[in-house]
């Protein structure tokens, strides 16, 4: 397929992409190609001003498995998950004259990227083994599982967080012994501005996202969602109290239990939490083999001491309450390496 349409936008945000712009090594637009662009990242050689594309084989393999699983009707999922997926995928009918979907449960359907994001998480936890055969998700070396969704800025990560919470909480309430789910959710944000913006994730908020986007198929499910145990905190809360501050009252170093109670507040009464990290590229566990100097970190705008505090704090919570798994959301899911593009 070739040609130059009047707009650079050639796909609907509500549908799986079926064509993409192809580029040469210099990044010049050449032609439109059929199919979906393979997941990849770009490297630029600043010395020769050339571009190299490195495909992400694991991501592309997951996309293929996810497509096959979807086409098969999502086998293996719980009855609660099926109700939710069918509801979330309900777009009504397309009105060609008005050029919009009508008759669905919400004014605007979810973007394809939002549905694919929650689908991928559900696939990883609920799909039969044969749909996941040969797929391995490498961890960060820690004792609890982290699963990352990479989503472009502005593509609606807040809505995806709400989808995760709805899926997890409603399943946990219906299947209380199923360790894949939890109704206790800790959301960690990269700053106070984001924390304020995410208050709509509390089911009792007067402008909550669950009602705004009609995430529950009926009122009974929506009422059950009010049983969610949810806490939204800025990552700085995970910083340890300085020993000199505690010495004033002669308490000494803050224990892991005291730390957990301070950070979690009322949520400390629960075990087996799930964690949602927003802008999770700020939260990384520094591998032993990662070599980055203080000078390189400064050039990248990274505070080496603070960069790992986010995960250190979650580790302390895991010791005392257990983190079942963590869902990371980020537009930039890469740990710093200290290396510039070559």
C-alpha positions as CSV (number, residue, x, y, z in Angstrom):
1,X,0.0,0.0,0.0
2,X,1.5,3.4,-1.0
3,X,0.3,6.9,-1.3
4,X,0.1,10.1,0.8
5,X,-3.2,10.8,2.5
6,X,-4.2,14.3,3.5
7,X,-3.5,13.6,7.1
8,X,-0.6,12.0,8.9
9,X,-3.2,10.3,11.2
10,X,-4.1,7.1,9.3
11,X,-5.7,4.9,12.0
12,X,-8.7,5.2,14.3
13,X,-7.7,5.3,18.0
14,X,-10.6,2.9,18.7
15,X,-9.4,0.2,16.3
16,X,-6.3,-2.0,16.1
17,X,-3.9,-0.2,13.8
18,X,-3.9,-1.7,10.3
19,X,-1.3,0.4,8.5
20,X,1.6,2.6,9.3
21,X,4.1,5.0,7.9
22,X,7.4,3.5,6.9
23,X,10.7,5.4,7.2
24,X,14.2,5.3,5.9
25,X,17.3,5.3,8.0
26,X,17.2,9.1,8.3
27,X,13.7,9.1,9.6
28,X,12.1,10.5,6.4
29,X,8.5,9.4,5.7
30,X,8.4,7.3,2.6
31,X,5.2,5.3,2.3
32,X,2.3,3.7,4.0
33,X,2.6,0.0,4.8
34,X,-0.2,-2.5,5.6
35,X,-0.5,-4.1,9.0
36,X,0.6,-3.0,12.5
37,X,4.0,-1.4,13.0
38,X,6.2,-3.9,14.9
39,X,7.1,-2.8,18.4
40,X,10.6,-1.4,18.4
41,X,12.7,1.4,19.7
42,X,15.0,3.7,17.7
43,X,18.7,4.5,18.2
44,X,20.3,7.5,16.6
45,X,24.0,7.7,15.7
46,X,24.8,11.4,16.3
47,X,28.1,11.1,14.5
48,X,26.6,10.0,11.2
49,X,23.1,11.3,11.8
50,X,21.6,7.9,11.0
51,X,18.8,5.9,12.6
52,X,18.6,2.2,13.6
53,X,15.5,0.4,14.6
54,X,15.7,-2.4,17.2
55,X,12.6,-4.6,17.2
56,X,11.2,-5.8,20.6
57,X,10.8,-9.5,19.9
58,X,9.1,-10.3,23.2
59,X,6.5,-7.6,22.8
60,X,5.7,-8.6,19.3
61,X,5.3,-12.2,20.3
62,X,2.9,-11.2,23.1
63,X,0.9,-9.2,20.7
64,X,0.5,-12.3,18.5
65,X,-0.5,-14.4,21.4
66,X,-2.9,-11.8,22.7
67,X,-4.6,-11.5,19.3
68,X,-5.0,-15.3,19.1
69,X,-6.4,-15.4,22.6
70,X,-8.9,-12.6,21.9
71,X,-10.0,-14.3,18.7
72,X,-10.6,-17.5,20.6
73,X,-13.0,-15.7,22.9
74,X,-10.7,-15.2,25.9
75,X,-10.6,-18.8,27.2
76,X,-9.7,-19.4,30.8
77,X,-11.0,-16.2,32.3
78,X,-13.2,-16.0,35.3
79,X,-16.9,-15.2,35.0
80,X,-16.3,-11.8,36.6
81,X,-13.5,-11.0,34.1
82,X,-15.7,-12.1,31.2
83,X,-18.5,-9.8,32.3
84,X,-16.1,-6.9,32.5
85,X,-14.3,-7.5,29.2
86,X,-17.6,-7.9,27.3
87,X,-18.8,-4.7,28.9
88,X,-15.6,-2.8,28.2
89,X,-15.5,-3.9,24.5
90,X,-19.1,-3.0,24.0
91,X,-19.0,0.0,21.6
92,X,-22.5,-0.1,20.3
93,X,-22.9,0.5,16.5
94,X,-21.0,2.7,14.2
95,X,-23.1,5.5,12.6
96,X,-21.5,6.4,9.3
97,X,-23.5,9.6,8.9
98,X,-22.6,11.0,12.3
99,X,-19.2,9.3,12.2
100,X,-19.4,8.0,15.8
101,X,-20.4,5.0,17.9
102,X,-24.0,5.0,19.2
103,X,-25.9,2.8,21.5
104,X,-23.0,1.6,23.6
105,X,-22.7,1.9,27.4
106,X,-20.6,5.1,27.3
107,X,-20.4,8.2,25.1
108,X,-17.0,7.3,23.7
109,X,-15.6,3.8,23.6
110,X,-12.2,3.0,25.1
111,X,-9.1,3.5,22.9
112,X,-7.7,0.3,21.5
113,X,-4.5,0.9,23.4
114,X,-6.4,1.0,26.7
115,X,-8.3,-2.2,26.0
116,X,-5.1,-4.0,24.8
117,X,-3.3,-2.8,28.0
118,X,-5.8,-4.3,30.4
119,X,-6.2,-7.4,28.1
120,X,-2.5,-8.1,28.2
121,X,-2.5,-8.1,32.1
122,X,-5.6,-10.4,32.2
123,X,-4.0,-12.6,29.6
124,X,-0.8,-13.0,31.7
125,X,-2.8,-14.0,34.8
126,X,-5.8,-15.8,33.4
127,X,-5.1,-17.2,30.0
128,X,-4.4,-21.0,29.7
129,X,-0.8,-22.0,29.6
130,X,-0.8,-22.9,25.9
131,X,-1.6,-19.3,25.0
132,X,1.5,-18.2,27.1
133,X,3.8,-21.1,26.2
134,X,7.4,-19.9,25.6
135,X,6.7,-16.3,26.8
136,X,8.9,-15.3,29.7
137,X,8.7,-12.0,31.5
138,X,12.1,-11.1,33.0
139,X,12.0,-9.6,36.5
140,X,14.1,-6.9,38.1
141,X,15.7,-9.4,40.5
142,X,13.3,-8.6,43.4
143,X,11.1,-10.9,45.4
144,X,7.8,-9.7,43.8
145,X,6.5,-9.7,40.3
146,X,6.5,-6.5,38.2
147,X,4.5,-6.2,35.0
148,X,4.9,-3.2,32.8
149,X,2.5,-1.6,30.4
150,X,4.1,1.0,28.1
151,X,1.6,3.5,27.0
152,X,2.2,6.8,25.2
153,X,1.7,10.0,27.1
154,X,-1.9,11.2,26.7
155,X,-3.3,7.7,25.9
156,X,-5.2,7.4,29.1
157,X,-3.2,5.7,31.8
158,X,-5.5,6.8,34.5
159,X,-8.4,5.0,32.9
160,X,-6.2,1.8,32.6
161,X,-5.5,2.1,36.4
162,X,-9.2,2.2,37.0
163,X,-9.7,-0.9,34.7
164,X,-7.0,-2.7,36.7
165,X,-8.6,-1.8,40.0
166,X,-12.1,-2.9,38.8
167,X,-10.8,-6.2,37.5
168,X,-8.7,-7.0,40.6
169,X,-11.1,-5.9,43.3
170,X,-14.3,-7.5,41.8
171,X,-12.5,-10.8,41.3
172,X,-11.0,-10.7,44.7
173,X,-14.4,-10.2,46.3
174,X,-15.9,-13.0,44.3
175,X,-13.0,-15.4,44.6
176,X,-11.4,-14.5,48.0
177,X,-9.0,-17.5,47.9
178,X,-7.7,-16.8,44.4
179,X,-4.2,-15.4,44.9
180,X,-4.2,-13.8,41.5
181,X,-6.4,-11.0,42.8
182,X,-6.5,-8.6,45.7
183,X,-8.9,-5.9,46.9
184,X,-6.1,-4.0,48.7
185,X,-4.4,-1.6,46.2
186,X,-1.5,0.8,46.8
187,X,-1.0,3.4,44.1
188,X,2.4,5.2,44.1
189,X,2.8,8.4,42.2
190,X,5.9,10.4,41.1
191,X,4.7,13.7,42.6
192,X,2.0,15.6,44.4
193,X,0.4,17.0,41.2
194,X,-0.1,13.5,39.9
195,X,-1.3,12.3,43.3
196,X,-4.0,15.0,43.3
197,X,-5.0,14.1,39.7
198,X,-5.5,10.5,40.6
199,X,-7.9,11.1,43.5
200,X,-10.6,10.2,40.9
201,X,-9.5,6.6,41.4
202,X,-11.2,6.5,44.8
203,X,-14.6,4.9,44.2
204,X,-16.2,7.4,46.6
205,X,-14.9,10.5,44.8
206,X,-17.6,12.7,43.5
207,X,-16.0,12.7,40.0
208,X,-14.7,9.1,40.2
209,X,-13.7,7.5,36.9
210,X,-15.7,4.4,37.5
211,X,-19.0,6.2,37.1
212,X,-17.7,8.6,34.5
213,X,-16.8,5.8,32.1
214,X,-19.3,3.3,33.4
215,X,-16.8,0.6,34.2
216,X,-19.3,-1.7,35.9
217,X,-22.0,-3.5,33.9
218,X,-24.6,-3.0,36.5
219,X,-25.3,-1.2,39.8
220,X,-24.7,-4.4,41.9
221,X,-21.1,-4.7,40.7
222,X,-20.6,-0.9,41.1
223,X,-21.7,-1.1,44.7
224,X,-19.3,-4.0,45.3
225,X,-16.5,-1.9,44.0
226,X,-16.9,0.4,47.0
227,X,-15.4,-2.3,49.1
228,X,-12.0,-1.7,47.5
229,X,-9.2,-0.8,50.0
230,X,-7.3,1.8,48.1
231,X,-4.5,4.2,49.0
232,X,-2.8,6.7,46.7
233,X,0.6,8.0,47.9
234,X,3.4,10.1,46.6
235,X,6.7,8.0,46.3
236,X,8.4,10.3,48.8
237,X,6.3,8.7,51.5
238,X,8.5,5.6,50.9
239,X,11.6,7.5,52.1
240,X,12.9,6.3,55.5
241,X,12.6,8.8,58.4
242,X,16.1,10.2,59.1
243,X,17.6,8.7,62.2
244,X,18.5,12.1,63.5
245,X,14.8,13.0,63.4
246,X,13.9,9.9,65.4
247,X,16.7,10.3,67.9
248,X,14.9,13.4,69.4
249,X,12.3,11.0,70.9
250,X,14.9,8.2,71.3
251,X,13.1,5.8,69.0
252,X,16.2,4.8,67.0
253,X,15.9,3.4,63.4
254,X,12.4,2.9,62.1
255,X,11.6,-0.8,61.9
256,X,10.0,-2.4,58.8
257,X,6.7,-2.8,60.7
258,X,6.7,0.9,61.8
259,X,7.6,2.0,58.3
260,X,4.7,-0.1,56.9
261,X,2.2,1.3,59.4
262,X,3.3,4.8,58.7
263,X,3.2,4.5,54.9
264,X,0.0,2.4,54.6
265,X,-2.1,3.9,57.3
266,X,-5.5,2.1,57.3
267,X,-4.3,-0.1,54.4
268,X,-1.7,-1.7,56.8
269,X,-4.5,-3.9,58.2
270,X,-4.4,-5.9,54.9
271,X,-2.0,-8.4,53.5
272,X,-1.3,-9.5,49.9
273,X,-1.5,-6.1,48.3
274,X,-1.2,-5.2,44.6
275,X,0.8,-2.1,43.7
276,X,0.2,0.2,40.8
277,X,3.2,2.4,40.0
278,X,2.5,5.5,37.9
279,X,5.3,6.8,35.7
280,X,7.2,3.7,36.9
281,X,10.4,4.6,35.0
282,X,11.2,6.6,38.2
283,X,11.0,3.3,40.2
284,X,13.8,0.9,39.4
285,X,16.0,-1.6,41.2
286,X,19.6,-1.0,40.4
287,X,21.1,-4.3,39.1
288,X,24.5,-5.3,40.4
289,X,25.9,-5.2,36.9
290,X,24.7,-1.6,36.2
291,X,27.7,0.7,36.0
292,X,26.8,4.3,36.1
293,X,29.0,7.0,37.6
294,X,27.9,9.9,39.7
295,X,28.9,12.3,36.8
296,X,26.9,10.2,34.3
297,X,23.9,10.2,36.6
298,X,24.1,14.0,36.9
299,X,24.2,14.4,33.1
300,X,21.0,12.2,32.9
301,X,19.3,14.2,35.7
302,X,19.2,11.2,38.1
303,X,19.7,11.2,41.8
304,X,21.3,7.8,42.4
305,X,20.3,7.7,46.1
306,X,16.7,8.7,45.5
307,X,16.2,6.7,42.3
308,X,16.0,3.3,44.1
309,X,14.2,4.5,47.3
310,X,10.9,3.9,45.6
311,X,11.6,0.2,45.2
312,X,13.4,0.0,48.6
313,X,10.3,1.2,50.3
314,X,8.1,-1.3,48.5
315,X,10.5,-4.1,49.5
316,X,10.0,-3.2,53.1
317,X,6.2,-3.3,52.7
318,X,6.6,-6.7,51.0
319,X,8.5,-8.0,54.0
320,X,5.7,-7.2,56.4
321,X,2.5,-7.4,54.3
322,X,3.4,-9.2,51.0
323,X,3.0,-7.6,47.6
324,X,1.3,-10.1,45.3
325,X,2.4,-8.2,42.2
326,X,3.0,-4.8,40.8
327,X,1.5,-3.2,37.7
328,X,3.8,-0.6,36.3
329,X,2.5,2.1,33.9
330,X,5.0,4.2,32.0
331,X,5.7,5.9,28.7
332,X,9.5,5.3,29.3
333,X,10.0,1.8,30.8
334,X,13.8,1.8,30.7
335,X,16.3,1.9,33.5
336,X,19.2,4.4,33.1
337,X,22.4,3.0,31.8
338,X,24.8,6.0,31.8
339,X,25.3,5.5,28.0
340,X,24.4,8.1,25.4
341,X,23.2,7.1,22.0
342,X,26.0,5.9,19.7
